[in-house]
Amino acid sequence: MVVDTWNNREQHRSVIASILAEIQERAASFSSFSLVYVKRGANWLAHLCAQHASRYRVDCTWGPQPPPLLRQSLHQFDCNPYD
């Protein structure tokens, strides 16, 4: 639903229209930006990242490859459309 809303954002006059506009404005500063659908089963990976950051009280970023914490799980659940 979020991806569909984003793809049709020019037609939306809903409460989230201002949020979509802000996302579009911020996305313009990136060399590329896309929203893609991820299977519901992959939501636990976001939870795993949040737990890790909370437990160690660190900000985590990574470059072209995901960290070892996520690499195996990403391949297992086929949630990375760019592989």
C-alpha positions as CSV (number, residue, x, y, z in Angstrom):
1,M,0.0,0.0,0.0
2,V,2.8,2.4,0.8
3,V,4.6,1.8,-2.4
4,D,1.4,2.2,-4.4
5,T,0.6,5.4,-2.6
6,W,4.2,6.7,-3.3
7,N,3.9,5.8,-7.0
8,N,0.6,7.7,-7.3
9,R,1.5,10.6,-4.9
10,E,0.5,13.3,-7.4
11,Q,-3.1,12.1,-7.2
12,H,-3.2,12.0,-3.4
13,R,-5.0,14.7,-1.4
14,S,-4.9,12.6,1.8
15,V,-3.5,13.4,5.2
16,I,-0.2,11.9,4.2
17,A,0.2,14.1,1.1
18,S,2.5,16.5,3.0
19,I,4.6,13.6,4.3
20,L,5.0,12.3,0.7
21,A,6.0,15.8,-0.4
22,E,8.7,16.0,2.3
23,I,10.0,12.5,1.4
24,Q,10.2,13.6,-2.3
25,E,12.0,16.8,-1.3
26,R,14.6,14.9,0.8
27,A,15.0,12.1,-1.8
28,A,16.0,14.7,-4.3
29,S,19.4,15.0,-2.5
30,F,20.2,11.3,-3.2
31,S,21.7,10.1,-6.4
32,S,18.9,7.5,-6.5
33,F,15.8,6.7,-4.4
34,S,13.2,4.0,-4.7
35,L,10.6,2.3,-2.6
36,V,10.2,-1.4,-3.1
37,Y,7.8,-3.9,-1.6
38,V,9.3,-6.3,0.9
39,K,7.6,-9.5,2.0
40,R,6.0,-9.3,5.5
41,G,8.3,-12.0,6.7
42,A,11.2,-9.6,6.3
43,N,9.8,-7.1,8.9
44,W,11.7,-9.0,11.6
45,L,15.0,-7.9,10.0
46,A,14.1,-4.3,10.8
47,H,13.3,-5.4,14.3
48,L,16.7,-7.2,14.6
49,C,18.5,-4.0,13.5
50,A,16.6,-1.9,16.0
51,Q,17.3,-4.4,18.8
52,H,21.0,-4.4,17.9
53,A,21.3,-0.6,17.9
54,S,19.3,-0.3,21.1
55,R,21.4,-3.0,22.9
56,Y,24.7,-1.5,22.0
57,R,23.5,2.1,21.9
58,V,25.2,2.8,18.6
59,D,24.2,4.3,15.2
60,C,24.8,1.8,12.5
61,T,25.4,2.5,8.8
62,W,26.8,0.3,6.0
63,G,28.0,0.7,2.5
64,P,27.3,-1.5,-0.5
65,Q,27.0,-4.7,1.5
66,P,24.8,-5.3,4.5
67,P,26.5,-6.1,7.9
68,P,27.1,-9.7,8.8
69,L,24.3,-9.4,11.3
70,L,21.8,-9.3,8.4
71,R,23.6,-10.8,5.4
72,Q,22.5,-14.4,5.8
73,S,18.9,-13.5,6.7
74,L,18.6,-11.2,3.7
75,H,19.6,-14.0,1.4
76,Q,17.4,-16.6,3.2
77,F,14.2,-14.5,2.9
78,D,15.0,-13.2,-0.6
79,C,14.3,-9.6,0.5
80,N,17.0,-7.9,-1.4
81,P,15.8,-7.3,-5.0
82,Y,19.2,-6.0,-6.1
83,D,21.2,-9.2,-5.7
